[in-house]
Amino acid sequence: MNGGLWQRPPQTELLIDKLREARAEGRGLELPEIVRLGIAQHGARMKEIRDRGFKVINELESIEGVLHSRYWLIYDPERDRMQP
């Protein structure tokens, strides 16, 4: 809350959180989930995430003629750092 108004996290941070959740569950983040979050230009947000050092791969799969897109968080530079 800031001045009585609720502020939503930036879209990039929201997307990172959802990628982390999906990875913890052993799955990719499905495109419809991203759309439901109301993230505009998800491709641009993914580029921002990758530019920050995250490794995210996009998997495309055709199931009964319907294309499914999911994003897998492979490396998280904020949480996957090697221990000394």
PyMOL Python script that loads the backbone (N, CA, C, O; Angstrom):
from pymol import cmd

cmd.read_pdbstr("""\
ATOM      1  N   MET A   1       0.850  -1.178   0.000  1.00  0.00           N
ATOM      2  CA  MET A   1       0.000   0.000   0.000  1.00  0.00           C
ATOM      3  C   MET A   1       0.889   1.233   0.000  1.00  0.00           C
ATOM      4  O   MET A   1       1.864   1.317   0.747  1.00  0.00           O
ATOM      5  N   ASN A   2       0.544   2.158  -0.828  1.00  0.00           N
ATOM      6  CA  ASN A   2       1.274   3.408  -0.909  1.00  0.00           C
ATOM      7  C   ASN A   2       0.265   4.520  -1.059  1.00  0.00           C
ATOM      8  O   ASN A   2      -0.374   4.642  -2.104  1.00  0.00           O
ATOM      9  N   GLY A   3       0.109   5.341  -0.021  1.00  0.00           N
ATOM     10  CA  GLY A   3      -0.870   6.406  -0.091  1.00  0.00           C
ATOM     11  C   GLY A   3      -2.283   5.878  -0.197  1.00  0.00           C
ATOM     12  O   GLY A   3      -3.157   6.553  -0.740  1.00  0.00           O
ATOM     13  N   GLY A   4      -2.522   4.671   0.317  1.00  0.00           N
ATOM     14  CA  GLY A   4      -3.858   4.104   0.276  1.00  0.00           C
ATOM     15  C   GLY A   4      -4.170   3.334  -0.997  1.00  0.00           C
ATOM     16  O   GLY A   4      -5.252   2.761  -1.125  1.00  0.00           O
ATOM     17  N   LEU A   5      -3.239   3.315  -1.936  1.00  0.00           N
ATOM     18  CA  LEU A   5      -3.473   2.607  -3.186  1.00  0.00           C
ATOM     19  C   LEU A   5      -2.631   1.341  -3.229  1.00  0.00           C
ATOM     20  O   LEU A   5      -1.452   1.358  -2.876  1.00  0.00           O
ATOM     21  N   TRP A   6      -3.241   0.244  -3.663  1.00  0.00           N
ATOM     22  CA  TRP A   6      -2.519  -1.008  -3.831  1.00  0.00           C
ATOM     23  C   TRP A   6      -1.721  -0.919  -5.116  1.00  0.00           C
ATOM     24  O   TRP A   6      -2.242  -0.501  -6.149  1.00  0.00           O
ATOM     25  N   GLN A   7      -0.456  -1.310  -5.054  1.00  0.00           N
ATOM     26  CA  GLN A   7       0.375  -1.291  -6.247  1.00  0.00           C
ATOM     27  C   GLN A   7       0.747  -2.709  -6.636  1.00  0.00           C
ATOM     28  O   GLN A   7       1.250  -3.490  -5.828  1.00  0.00           O
ATOM     29  N   ARG A   8       0.490  -3.013  -7.874  1.00  0.00           N
ATOM     30  CA  ARG A   8       0.836  -4.323  -8.413  1.00  0.00           C
ATOM     31  C   ARG A   8       2.333  -4.354  -8.703  1.00  0.00           C
ATOM     32  O   ARG A   8       2.898  -3.350  -9.137  1.00  0.00           O
ATOM     33  N   PRO A   9       2.990  -5.507  -8.465  1.00  0.00           N
ATOM     34  CA  PRO A   9       4.419  -5.597  -8.795  1.00  0.00           C
ATOM     35  C   PRO A   9       4.632  -5.360 -10.289  1.00  0.00           C
ATOM     36  O   PRO A   9       3.731  -5.622 -11.085  1.00  0.00           O
ATOM     37  N   PRO A  10       5.812  -4.869 -10.681  1.00  0.00           N
ATOM     38  CA  PRO A  10       6.086  -4.712 -12.118  1.00  0.00           C
ATOM     39  C   PRO A  10       5.879  -6.036 -12.849  1.00  0.00           C
ATOM     40  O   PRO A  10       6.076  -7.106 -12.272  1.00  0.00           O
ATOM     41  N   GLN A  11       5.484  -5.961 -14.108  1.00  0.00           N
ATOM     42  CA  GLN A  11       5.176  -7.176 -14.873  1.00  0.00           C
ATOM     43  C   GLN A  11       6.350  -8.133 -14.949  1.00  0.00           C
ATOM     44  O   GLN A  11       6.166  -9.348 -14.885  1.00  0.00           O
ATOM     45  N   THR A  12       7.553  -7.598 -15.083  1.00  0.00           N
ATOM     46  CA  THR A  12       8.723  -8.471 -15.158  1.00  0.00           C
ATOM     47  C   THR A  12       8.901  -9.254 -13.863  1.00  0.00           C
ATOM     48  O   THR A  12       9.201 -10.447 -13.899  1.00  0.00           O
ATOM     49  N   GLU A  13       8.720  -8.597 -12.723  1.00  0.00           N
ATOM     50  CA  GLU A  13       8.860  -9.276 -11.435  1.00  0.00           C
ATOM     51  C   GLU A  13       7.758 -10.317 -11.239  1.00  0.00           C
ATOM     52  O   GLU A  13       8.009 -11.403 -10.716  1.00  0.00           O
ATOM     53  N   LEU A  14       6.556  -9.984 -11.655  1.00  0.00           N
ATOM     54  CA  LEU A  14       5.441 -10.921 -11.566  1.00  0.00           C
ATOM     55  C   LEU A  14       5.722 -12.168 -12.410  1.00  0.00           C
ATOM     56  O   LEU A  14       5.451 -13.292 -11.985  1.00  0.00           O
ATOM     57  N   LEU A  15       6.257 -11.957 -13.589  1.00  0.00           N
ATOM     58  CA  LEU A  15       6.574 -13.071 -14.476  1.00  0.00           C
ATOM     59  C   LEU A  15       7.695 -13.937 -13.895  1.00  0.00           C
ATOM     60  O   LEU A  15       7.637 -15.164 -13.981  1.00  0.00           O
ATOM     61  N   ILE A  16       8.704 -13.311 -13.309  1.00  0.00           N
ATOM     62  CA  ILE A  16       9.772 -14.073 -12.662  1.00  0.00           C
ATOM     63  C   ILE A  16       9.198 -14.931 -11.533  1.00  0.00           C
ATOM     64  O   ILE A  16       9.542 -16.106 -11.407  1.00  0.00           O
ATOM     65  N   ASP A  17       8.331 -14.346 -10.720  1.00  0.00           N
ATOM     66  CA  ASP A  17       7.709 -15.104  -9.627  1.00  0.00           C
ATOM     67  C   ASP A  17       6.960 -16.322 -10.156  1.00  0.00           C
ATOM     68  O   ASP A  17       7.067 -17.411  -9.592  1.00  0.00           O
ATOM     69  N   LYS A  18       6.203 -16.142 -11.233  1.00  0.00           N
ATOM     70  CA  LYS A  18       5.425 -17.258 -11.798  1.00  0.00           C
ATOM     71  C   LYS A  18       6.327 -18.310 -12.432  1.00  0.00           C
ATOM     72  O   LYS A  18       6.038 -19.504 -12.347  1.00  0.00           O
ATOM     73  N   LEU A  19       7.425 -17.878 -13.072  1.00  0.00           N
ATOM     74  CA  LEU A  19       8.387 -18.838 -13.615  1.00  0.00           C
ATOM     75  C   LEU A  19       9.000 -19.663 -12.489  1.00  0.00           C
ATOM     76  O   LEU A  19       9.184 -20.872 -12.628  1.00  0.00           O
ATOM     77  N   ARG A  20       9.314 -19.011 -11.380  1.00  0.00           N
ATOM     78  CA  ARG A  20       9.878 -19.725 -10.228  1.00  0.00           C
ATOM     79  C   ARG A  20       8.876 -20.718  -9.645  1.00  0.00           C
ATOM     80  O   ARG A  20       9.237 -21.842  -9.296  1.00  0.00           O
ATOM     81  N   GLU A  21       7.628 -20.300  -9.544  1.00  0.00           N
ATOM     82  CA  GLU A  21       6.591 -21.201  -9.026  1.00  0.00           C
ATOM     83  C   GLU A  21       6.446 -22.426  -9.914  1.00  0.00           C
ATOM     84  O   GLU A  21       6.387 -23.555  -9.426  1.00  0.00           O
ATOM     85  N   ALA A  22       6.389 -22.197 -11.223  1.00  0.00           N
ATOM     86  CA  ALA A  22       6.238 -23.314 -12.157  1.00  0.00           C
ATOM     87  C   ALA A  22       7.433 -24.252 -12.053  1.00  0.00           C
ATOM     88  O   ALA A  22       7.265 -25.472 -12.056  1.00  0.00           O
ATOM     89  N   ARG A  23       8.645 -23.691 -11.961  1.00  0.00           N
ATOM     90  CA  ARG A  23       9.839 -24.536 -11.852  1.00  0.00           C
ATOM     91  C   ARG A  23       9.800 -25.369 -10.573  1.00  0.00           C
ATOM     92  O   ARG A  23      10.150 -26.549 -10.589  1.00  0.00           O
ATOM     93  N   ALA A  24       9.379 -24.763  -9.474  1.00  0.00           N
ATOM     94  CA  ALA A  24       9.284 -25.492  -8.206  1.00  0.00           C
ATOM     95  C   ALA A  24       8.296 -26.655  -8.305  1.00  0.00           C
ATOM     96  O   ALA A  24       8.429 -27.654  -7.597  1.00  0.00           O
ATOM     97  N   GLU A  25       7.310 -26.517  -9.187  1.00  0.00           N
ATOM     98  CA  GLU A  25       6.312 -27.565  -9.405  1.00  0.00           C
ATOM     99  C   GLU A  25       6.734 -28.533 -10.506  1.00  0.00           C
ATOM    100  O   GLU A  25       5.997 -29.467 -10.825  1.00  0.00           O
ATOM    101  N   GLY A  26       7.921 -28.317 -11.092  1.00  0.00           N
ATOM    102  CA  GLY A  26       8.428 -29.214 -12.119  1.00  0.00           C
ATOM    103  C   GLY A  26       7.737 -29.088 -13.458  1.00  0.00           C
ATOM    104  O   GLY A  26       7.610 -30.069 -14.189  1.00  0.00           O
ATOM    105  N   ARG A  27       7.291 -27.888 -13.784  1.00  0.00           N
ATOM    106  CA  ARG A  27       6.573 -27.692 -15.050  1.00  0.00           C
ATOM    107  C   ARG A  27       6.965 -26.366 -15.672  1.00  0.00           C
ATOM    108  O   ARG A  27       7.584 -25.517 -15.030  1.00  0.00           O
ATOM    109  N   GLY A  28       6.595 -26.206 -16.931  1.00  0.00           N
ATOM    110  CA  GLY A  28       6.789 -24.938 -17.600  1.00  0.00           C
ATOM    111  C   GLY A  28       5.600 -24.022 -17.337  1.00  0.00           C
ATOM    112  O   GLY A  28       4.510 -24.482 -16.998  1.00  0.00           O
ATOM    113  N   LEU A  29       5.820 -22.737 -17.495  1.00  0.00           N
ATOM    114  CA  LEU A  29       4.751 -21.748 -17.357  1.00  0.00           C
ATOM    115  C   LEU A  29       4.026 -21.647 -18.689  1.00  0.00           C
ATOM    116  O   LEU A  29       4.618 -21.262 -19.697  1.00  0.00           O
ATOM    117  N   GLU A  30       2.754 -21.991 -18.691  1.00  0.00           N
ATOM    118  CA  GLU A  30       1.964 -22.017 -19.918  1.00  0.00           C
ATOM    119  C   GLU A  30       1.576 -20.607 -20.354  1.00  0.00           C
ATOM    120  O   GLU A  30       1.309 -19.742 -19.520  1.00  0.00           O
ATOM    121  N   LEU A  31       1.547 -20.386 -21.659  1.00  0.00           N
ATOM    122  CA  LEU A  31       1.185 -19.078 -22.196  1.00  0.00           C
ATOM    123  C   LEU A  31      -0.176 -18.587 -21.701  1.00  0.00           C
ATOM    124  O   LEU A  31      -0.294 -17.404 -21.382  1.00  0.00           O
ATOM    125  N   PRO A  32      -1.215 -19.435 -21.620  1.00  0.00           N
ATOM    126  CA  PRO A  32      -2.500 -18.932 -21.104  1.00  0.00           C
ATOM    127  C   PRO A  32      -2.402 -18.371 -19.676  1.00  0.00           C
ATOM    128  O   PRO A  32      -3.131 -17.448 -19.315  1.00  0.00           O
ATOM    129  N   GLU A  33      -1.489 -18.942 -18.866  1.00  0.00           N
ATOM    130  CA  GLU A  33      -1.294 -18.409 -17.516  1.00  0.00           C
ATOM    131  C   GLU A  33      -0.724 -16.990 -17.580  1.00  0.00           C
ATOM    132  O   GLU A  33      -1.118 -16.118 -16.806  1.00  0.00           O
ATOM    133  N   ILE A  34       0.200 -16.775 -18.505  1.00  0.00           N
ATOM    134  CA  ILE A  34       0.805 -15.452 -18.673  1.00  0.00           C
ATOM    135  C   ILE A  34      -0.255 -14.457 -19.124  1.00  0.00           C
ATOM    136  O   ILE A  34      -0.304 -13.328 -18.638  1.00  0.00           O
ATOM    137  N   VAL A  35      -1.094 -14.879 -20.047  1.00  0.00           N
ATOM    138  CA  VAL A  35      -2.167 -14.011 -20.545  1.00  0.00           C
ATOM    139  C   VAL A  35      -3.126 -13.644 -19.412  1.00  0.00           C
ATOM    140  O   VAL A  35      -3.537 -12.490 -19.296  1.00  0.00           O
ATOM    141  N   ARG A  36      -3.480 -14.619 -18.581  1.00  0.00           N
ATOM    142  CA  ARG A  36      -4.385 -14.352 -17.452  1.00  0.00           C
ATOM    143  C   ARG A  36      -3.804 -13.358 -16.456  1.00  0.00           C
ATOM    144  O   ARG A  36      -4.547 -12.661 -15.764  1.00  0.00           O
ATOM    145  N   LEU A  37      -2.482 -13.291 -16.381  1.00  0.00           N
ATOM    146  CA  LEU A  37      -1.837 -12.330 -15.489  1.00  0.00           C
ATOM    147  C   LEU A  37      -1.944 -10.901 -16.010  1.00  0.00           C
ATOM    148  O   LEU A  37      -1.658  -9.944 -15.291  1.00  0.00           O
ATOM    149  N   GLY A  38      -2.357 -10.772 -17.261  1.00  0.00           N
ATOM    150  CA  GLY A  38      -2.493  -9.441 -17.845  1.00  0.00           C
ATOM    151  C   GLY A  38      -1.155  -8.829 -18.231  1.00  0.00           C
ATOM    152  O   GLY A  38      -1.013  -7.607 -18.265  1.00  0.00           O
ATOM    153  N   ILE A  39      -0.178  -9.674 -18.520  1.00  0.00           N
ATOM    154  CA  ILE A  39       1.141  -9.182 -18.886  1.00  0.00           C
ATOM    155  C   ILE A  39       1.137  -8.781 -20.356  1.00  0.00           C
ATOM    156  O   ILE A  39       0.900  -9.601 -21.244  1.00  0.00           O
ATOM    157  N   ALA A  40       1.403  -7.505 -20.587  1.00  0.00           N
ATOM    158  CA  ALA A  40       1.440  -6.988 -21.951  1.00  0.00           C
ATOM    159  C   ALA A  40       2.793  -7.311 -22.570  1.00  0.00           C
ATOM    160  O   ALA A  40       3.823  -7.237 -21.899  1.00  0.00           O
ATOM    161  N   GLN A  41       2.787  -7.665 -23.834  1.00  0.00           N
ATOM    162  CA  GLN A  41       4.012  -7.927 -24.582  1.00  0.00           C
ATOM    163  C   GLN A  41       4.935  -8.881 -23.824  1.00  0.00           C
ATOM    164  O   GLN A  41       6.063  -8.531 -23.475  1.00  0.00           O
ATOM    165  N   HIS A  42       4.437 -10.083 -23.579  1.00  0.00           N
ATOM    166  CA  HIS A  42       5.211 -11.038 -22.784  1.00  0.00           C
ATOM    167  C   HIS A  42       6.579 -11.337 -23.409  1.00  0.00           C
ATOM    168  O   HIS A  42       7.530 -11.642 -22.690  1.00  0.00           O
ATOM    169  N   GLY A  43       6.683 -11.252 -24.724  1.00  0.00           N
ATOM    170  CA  GLY A  43       7.975 -11.473 -25.376  1.00  0.00           C
ATOM    171  C   GLY A  43       9.006 -10.436 -24.942  1.00  0.00           C
ATOM    172  O   GLY A  43      10.170 -10.768 -24.720  1.00  0.00           O
ATOM    173  N   ALA A  44       8.578  -9.187 -24.822  1.00  0.00           N
ATOM    174  CA  ALA A  44       9.474  -8.120 -24.359  1.00  0.00           C
ATOM    175  C   ALA A  44       9.857  -8.339 -22.895  1.00  0.00           C
ATOM    176  O   ALA A  44      10.999  -8.099 -22.502  1.00  0.00           O
ATOM    177  N   ARG A  45       8.895  -8.796 -22.092  1.00  0.00           N
ATOM    178  CA  ARG A  45       9.205  -9.077 -20.679  1.00  0.00           C
ATOM    179  C   ARG A  45      10.204 -10.225 -20.572  1.00  0.00           C
ATOM    180  O   ARG A  45      11.098 -10.185 -19.727  1.00  0.00           O
ATOM    181  N   MET A  46      10.063 -11.258 -21.426  1.00  0.00           N
ATOM    182  CA  MET A  46      11.007 -12.375 -21.416  1.00  0.00           C
ATOM    183  C   MET A  46      12.402 -11.893 -21.797  1.00  0.00           C
ATOM    184  O   MET A  46      13.392 -12.354 -21.229  1.00  0.00           O
ATOM    185  N   LYS A  47      12.492 -10.971 -22.752  1.00  0.00           N
ATOM    186  CA  LYS A  47      13.797 -10.426 -23.124  1.00  0.00           C
ATOM    187  C   LYS A  47      14.417  -9.694 -21.948  1.00  0.00           C
ATOM    188  O   LYS A  47      15.612  -9.837 -21.689  1.00  0.00           O
ATOM    189  N   GLU A  48      13.619  -8.912 -21.232  1.00  0.00           N
ATOM    190  CA  GLU A  48      14.129  -8.206 -20.051  1.00  0.00           C
ATOM    191  C   GLU A  48      14.662  -9.210 -19.021  1.00  0.00           C
ATOM    192  O   GLU A  48      15.716  -9.002 -18.421  1.00  0.00           O
ATOM    193  N   ILE A  49      13.921 -10.288 -18.832  1.00  0.00           N
ATOM    194  CA  ILE A  49      14.324 -11.318 -17.876  1.00  0.00           C
ATOM    195  C   ILE A  49      15.638 -11.968 -18.317  1.00  0.00           C
ATOM    196  O   ILE A  49      16.546 -12.157 -17.507  1.00  0.00           O
ATOM    197  N   ARG A  50      15.729 -12.300 -19.580  1.00  0.00           N
ATOM    198  CA  ARG A  50      16.954 -12.921 -20.097  1.00  0.00           C
ATOM    199  C   ARG A  50      18.135 -11.949 -20.004  1.00  0.00           C
ATOM    200  O   ARG A  50      19.255 -12.354 -19.694  1.00  0.00           O
ATOM    201  N   ASP A  51      17.880 -10.684 -20.269  1.00  0.00           N
ATOM    202  CA  ASP A  51      18.946  -9.674 -20.178  1.00  0.00           C
ATOM    203  C   ASP A  51      19.485  -9.538 -18.754  1.00  0.00           C
ATOM    204  O   ASP A  51      20.607  -9.073 -18.555  1.00  0.00           O
ATOM    205  N   ARG A  52      18.699  -9.937 -17.782  1.00  0.00           N
ATOM    206  CA  ARG A  52      19.131  -9.903 -16.378  1.00  0.00           C
ATOM    207  C   ARG A  52      19.894 -11.167 -15.976  1.00  0.00           C
ATOM    208  O   ARG A  52      20.293 -11.309 -14.820  1.00  0.00           O
ATOM    209  N   GLY A  53      20.096 -12.078 -16.922  1.00  0.00           N
ATOM    210  CA  GLY A  53      20.887 -13.272 -16.653  1.00  0.00           C
ATOM    211  C   GLY A  53      20.095 -14.545 -16.433  1.00  0.00           C
ATOM    212  O   GLY A  53      20.680 -15.603 -16.202  1.00  0.00           O
ATOM    213  N   PHE A  54      18.778 -14.464 -16.501  1.00  0.00           N
ATOM    214  CA  PHE A  54      17.948 -15.661 -16.366  1.00  0.00           C
ATOM    215  C   PHE A  54      18.014 -16.445 -17.672  1.00  0.00           C
ATOM    216  O   PHE A  54      18.071 -15.862 -18.755  1.00  0.00           O
ATOM    217  N   LYS A  55      18.006 -17.777 -17.559  1.00  0.00           N
ATOM    218  CA  LYS A  55      17.929 -18.611 -18.753  1.00  0.00           C
ATOM    219  C   LYS A  55      16.531 -19.204 -18.797  1.00  0.00           C
ATOM    220  O   LYS A  55      16.140 -19.990 -17.935  1.00  0.00           O
ATOM    221  N   VAL A  56      15.788 -18.807 -19.824  1.00  0.00           N
ATOM    222  CA  VAL A  56      14.415 -19.264 -20.010  1.00  0.00           C
ATOM    223  C   VAL A  56      14.311 -19.815 -21.421  1.00  0.00           C
ATOM    224  O   VAL A  56      14.698 -19.154 -22.385  1.00  0.00           O
ATOM    225  N   ILE A  57      13.790 -21.025 -21.539  1.00  0.00           N
ATOM    226  CA  ILE A  57      13.575 -21.579 -22.874  1.00  0.00           C
ATOM    227  C   ILE A  57      12.073 -21.664 -23.144  1.00  0.00           C
ATOM    228  O   ILE A  57      11.266 -21.862 -22.236  1.00  0.00           O
ATOM    229  N   ASN A  58      11.734 -21.510 -24.402  1.00  0.00           N
ATOM    230  CA  ASN A  58      10.346 -21.607 -24.836  1.00  0.00           C
ATOM    231  C   ASN A  58      10.167 -22.935 -25.551  1.00  0.00           C
ATOM    232  O   ASN A  58      10.913 -23.269 -26.471  1.00  0.00           O
ATOM    233  N   GLU A  59       9.172 -23.681 -25.116  1.00  0.00           N
ATOM    234  CA  GLU A  59       8.857 -24.968 -25.728  1.00  0.00           C
ATOM    235  C   GLU A  59       7.527 -24.837 -26.459  1.00  0.00           C
ATOM    236  O   GLU A  59       6.537 -24.371 -25.895  1.00  0.00           O
ATOM    237  N   LEU A  60       7.519 -25.249 -27.702  1.00  0.00           N
ATOM    238  CA  LEU A  60       6.290 -25.271 -28.495  1.00  0.00           C
ATOM    239  C   LEU A  60       5.937 -26.718 -28.774  1.00  0.00           C
ATOM    240  O   LEU A  60       6.792 -27.509 -29.174  1.00  0.00           O
ATOM    241  N   GLU A  61       4.682 -27.060 -28.564  1.00  0.00           N
ATOM    242  CA  GLU A  61       4.234 -28.432 -28.769  1.00  0.00           C
ATOM    243  C   GLU A  61       2.860 -28.406 -29.432  1.00  0.00           C
ATOM    244  O   GLU A  61       1.974 -27.654 -29.027  1.00  0.00           O
ATOM    245  N   SER A  62       2.704 -29.230 -30.445  1.00  0.00           N
ATOM    246  CA  SER A  62       1.410 -29.357 -31.107  1.00  0.00           C
ATOM    247  C   SER A  62       0.692 -30.574 -30.544  1.00  0.00           C
ATOM    248  O   SER A  62       1.183 -31.699 -30.628  1.00  0.00           O
ATOM    249  N   ILE A  63      -0.479 -30.328 -29.970  1.00  0.00           N
ATOM    250  CA  ILE A  63      -1.294 -31.409 -29.422  1.00  0.00           C
ATOM    251  C   ILE A  63      -2.630 -31.385 -30.144  1.00  0.00           C
ATOM    252  O   ILE A  63      -3.410 -30.441 -30.022  1.00  0.00           O
ATOM    253  N   GLU A  64      -2.870 -32.447 -30.897  1.00  0.00           N
ATOM    254  CA  GLU A  64      -4.097 -32.574 -31.693  1.00  0.00           C
ATOM    255  C   GLU A  64      -4.342 -31.320 -32.534  1.00  0.00           C
ATOM    256  O   GLU A  64      -5.463 -30.818 -32.620  1.00  0.00           O
ATOM    257  N   GLY A  65      -3.264 -30.828 -33.151  1.00  0.00           N
ATOM    258  CA  GLY A  65      -3.371 -29.684 -34.047  1.00  0.00           C
ATOM    259  C   GLY A  65      -3.412 -28.327 -33.363  1.00  0.00           C
ATOM    260  O   GLY A  65      -3.528 -27.302 -34.036  1.00  0.00           O
ATOM    261  N   VAL A  66      -3.320 -28.303 -32.038  1.00  0.00           N
ATOM    262  CA  VAL A  66      -3.331 -27.040 -31.286  1.00  0.00           C
ATOM    263  C   VAL A  66      -1.926 -26.796 -30.753  1.00  0.00           C
ATOM    264  O   VAL A  66      -1.335 -27.658 -30.101  1.00  0.00           O
ATOM    265  N   LEU A  67      -1.396 -25.599 -31.043  1.00  0.00           N
ATOM    266  CA  LEU A  67      -0.052 -25.260 -30.606  1.00  0.00           C
ATOM    267  C   LEU A  67      -0.074 -24.788 -29.153  1.00  0.00           C
ATOM    268  O   LEU A  67      -0.832 -23.887 -28.793  1.00  0.00           O
ATOM    269  N   HIS A  68       0.761 -25.404 -28.330  1.00  0.00           N
ATOM    270  CA  HIS A  68       0.890 -25.050 -26.913  1.00  0.00           C
ATOM    271  C   HIS A  68       2.281 -24.474 -26.698  1.00  0.00           C
ATOM    272  O   HIS A  68       3.275 -25.016 -27.180  1.00  0.00           O
ATOM    273  N   SER A  69       2.334 -23.365 -25.965  1.00  0.00           N
ATOM    274  CA  SER A  69       3.599 -22.698 -25.680  1.00  0.00           C
ATOM    275  C   SER A  69       3.806 -22.654 -24.176  1.00  0.00           C
ATOM    276  O   SER A  69       2.912 -22.275 -23.419  1.00  0.00           O
ATOM    277  N   ARG A  70       5.002 -23.050 -23.757  1.00  0.00           N
ATOM    278  CA  ARG A  70       5.324 -22.974 -22.325  1.00  0.00           C
ATOM    279  C   ARG A  70       6.759 -22.505 -22.173  1.00  0.00           C
ATOM    280  O   ARG A  70       7.604 -22.729 -23.040  1.00  0.00           O
ATOM    281  N   TYR A  71       7.009 -21.855 -21.062  1.00  0.00           N
ATOM    282  CA  TYR A  71       8.328 -21.300 -20.759  1.00  0.00           C
ATOM    283  C   TYR A  71       8.901 -22.010 -19.545  1.00  0.00           C
ATOM    284  O   TYR A  71       8.232 -22.161 -18.523  1.00  0.00           O
ATOM    285  N   TRP A  72      10.151 -22.444 -19.673  1.00  0.00           N
ATOM    286  CA  TRP A  72      10.844 -23.161 -18.614  1.00  0.00           C
ATOM    287  C   TRP A  72      11.969 -22.297 -18.075  1.00  0.00           C
ATOM    288  O   TRP A  72      12.810 -21.821 -18.837  1.00  0.00           O
ATOM    289  N   LEU A  73      11.989 -22.095 -16.775  1.00  0.00           N
ATOM    290  CA  LEU A  73      13.086 -21.390 -16.122  1.00  0.00           C
ATOM    291  C   LEU A  73      14.196 -22.412 -15.874  1.00  0.00           C
ATOM    292  O   LEU A  73      14.039 -23.333 -15.073  1.00  0.00           O
ATOM    293  N   ILE A  74      15.315 -22.236 -16.570  1.00  0.00           N
ATOM    294  CA  ILE A  74      16.430 -23.173 -16.495  1.00  0.00           C
ATOM    295  C   ILE A  74      17.471 -22.698 -15.484  1.00  0.00           C
ATOM    296  O   ILE A  74      18.031 -23.497 -14.733  1.00  0.00           O
ATOM    297  N   TYR A  75      17.722 -21.391 -15.475  1.00  0.00           N
ATOM    298  CA  TYR A  75      18.722 -20.836 -14.567  1.00  0.00           C
ATOM    299  C   TYR A  75      18.223 -19.517 -14.001  1.00  0.00           C
ATOM    300  O   TYR A  75      17.780 -18.639 -14.742  1.00  0.00           O
ATOM    301  N   ASP A  76      18.297 -19.387 -12.689  1.00  0.00           N
ATOM    302  CA  ASP A  76      17.875 -18.191 -11.961  1.00  0.00           C
ATOM    303  C   ASP A  76      19.123 -17.596 -11.304  1.00  0.00           C
ATOM    304  O   ASP A  76      19.597 -18.141 -10.308  1.00  0.00           O
ATOM    305  N   PRO A  77      19.672 -16.490 -11.835  1.00  0.00           N
ATOM    306  CA  PRO A  77      20.924 -15.952 -11.305  1.00  0.00           C
ATOM    307  C   PRO A  77      20.811 -15.432  -9.873  1.00  0.00           C
ATOM    308  O   PRO A  77      21.822 -15.243  -9.197  1.00  0.00           O
ATOM    309  N   GLU A  78      19.607 -15.206  -9.421  1.00  0.00           N
ATOM    310  CA  GLU A  78      19.406 -14.706  -8.062  1.00  0.00           C
ATOM    311  C   GLU A  78      19.299 -15.838  -7.040  1.00  0.00           C
ATOM    312  O   GLU A  78      19.468 -15.611  -5.841  1.00  0.00           O
ATOM    313  N   ARG A  79      19.021 -17.048  -7.508  1.00  0.00           N
ATOM    314  CA  ARG A  79      18.822 -18.169  -6.583  1.00  0.00           C
ATOM    315  C   ARG A  79      19.686 -19.382  -6.871  1.00  0.00           C
ATOM    316  O   ARG A  79      19.832 -20.250  -6.011  1.00  0.00           O
ATOM    317  N   ASP A  80      20.255 -19.460  -8.051  1.00  0.00           N
ATOM    318  CA  ASP A  80      21.025 -20.654  -8.443  1.00  0.00           C
ATOM    319  C   ASP A  80      22.521 -20.441  -8.355  1.00  0.00           C
ATOM    320  O   ASP A  80      23.281 -21.240  -8.902  1.00  0.00           O
ATOM    321  N   ARG A  81      22.957 -19.422  -7.706  1.00  0.00           N
ATOM    322  CA  ARG A  81      24.400 -19.167  -7.603  1.00  0.00           C
ATOM    323  C   ARG A  81      25.064 -20.331  -6.889  1.00  0.00           C
ATOM    324  O   ARG A  81      24.508 -20.939  -5.975  1.00  0.00           O
ATOM    325  N   MET A  82      26.266 -20.611  -7.340  1.00  0.00           N
ATOM    326  CA  MET A  82      27.006 -21.721  -6.730  1.00  0.00           C
ATOM    327  C   MET A  82      27.412 -21.346  -5.309  1.00  0.00           C
ATOM    328  O   MET A  82      27.801 -20.210  -5.037  1.00  0.00           O
ATOM    329  N   GLN A  83      27.317 -22.305  -4.425  1.00  0.00           N
ATOM    330  CA  GLN A  83      27.712 -22.108  -3.037  1.00  0.00           C
ATOM    331  C   GLN A  83      29.235 -22.170  -2.932  1.00  0.00           C
ATOM    332  O   GLN A  83      29.852 -23.009  -3.588  1.00  0.00           O
ATOM    333  N   PRO A  84      29.871 -21.289  -2.110  1.00  0.00           N
ATOM    334  CA  PRO A  84      31.347 -21.340  -1.948  1.00  0.00           C
ATOM    335  C   PRO A  84      31.795 -22.589  -1.238  1.00  0.00           C
ATOM    336  O   PRO A  84      32.992 -22.782  -1.026  1.00  0.00           O
TER     337      PRO A  84
END
""", "prot")
cmd.dss("prot")
cmd.show_as("cartoon", "prot")
cmd.util.cbc("prot")
cmd.orient("prot")
